[in-house]
Amino acid sequence: MKVKMFDESHEKDLESSINEFLQSDIYDIIDIKYQVAITMSGEDQIYCFTAMVIYNEK
């Protein structure tokens, strides 16, 4: 069992990164964990979209 971590500042970038990883047919996906973190920097909100894909290699 292995894990692959993804970390992006925009949800669409995270979606693209995960979809690109899943294009390969050499993985059996076990689970995907998803999380969003938000913080403030001055008056700006900073988002962090993360996911962990748990998989086995075929």
C-alpha positions, -999 to +999 in steps of 0.1 A: +000+000+000+013+035-009+001+071-007+004+101-030-001+136-016-015+165-036-015+201-024-029+230-045-041+265-039-072+262-061-097+233-062-096+231-100-058+226-099-062+198-073-089+182-095-065+183-125-036+169-106-056+140-092-072+132-126-038+132-142-025+107-116-056+085-121-051+084-159-025+057-154-040+023-153-013+009-130-030+017-097-058+001-077-072+031-058-082+022-022-094+056-009-091+093-014-090+117+016-097+154+010-092+185+031-095+223+028-076+247+050-083+285+051-061+311+067-060+349+066-030+370+055-038+406+061-072+410+044-066+381+020-080+346+025-055+318+016-069+284+007-051+251+007-067+222-010-051+188-002-058+152-010-042+119-002-047+090-026-042+056-010-034+029-036-017-003-045+003-008-076-011-035-100 
